[in-house]
Amino acid sequence: MEDAQPETTQKKVKPKPLAEVQINARCFVRDVEERDLERLTWFGTLGEFRDSIRDNFQAHVEGRRRYLVADLQGFPIGQTVVSL
């Protein structure tokens, strides 16, 4: 006789959204510029990454990496770095 195992399946509860917002905005990808560096720390809240951001920028300038930002109305809202 097999040991009876309790059924442990639980319903997955989908969290209820607080609000739904539809945003229609044009964003484009471009090379990082030196003026972006401070903004990429989100006004200091990501200050611990300042050295990393500066190092990646320098590598981009030297052609060792490609540093791209997603630009929304002149503000970098995202970033990615590709090693070459």
Steps between C-alpha positions, in 0.01 A plus 500: 500500500637842403537777753239763444655837422303812579406703200725808500375674191417859573322750286735760362369838597560769244567832672247768428654802324482831681444688178526461128678767302541509125800699384565585140852636474775482245828368634815442299831324553821700463863501609560628852630853538703639787205720603302179565732364769353680802146432380579127476546497878139622528607820675721315747266219604726258311816683604677175591514425125658835408850350454365215289304742281810719454719193421250377241484847345879518475510153338231620257706807407806275448300262278522199733128500582178630351299693758143568393219684672126511445415867470157639589471872431872553562519292818673158506240261644693178434846381414694204371870437449638259241860378516668506159 
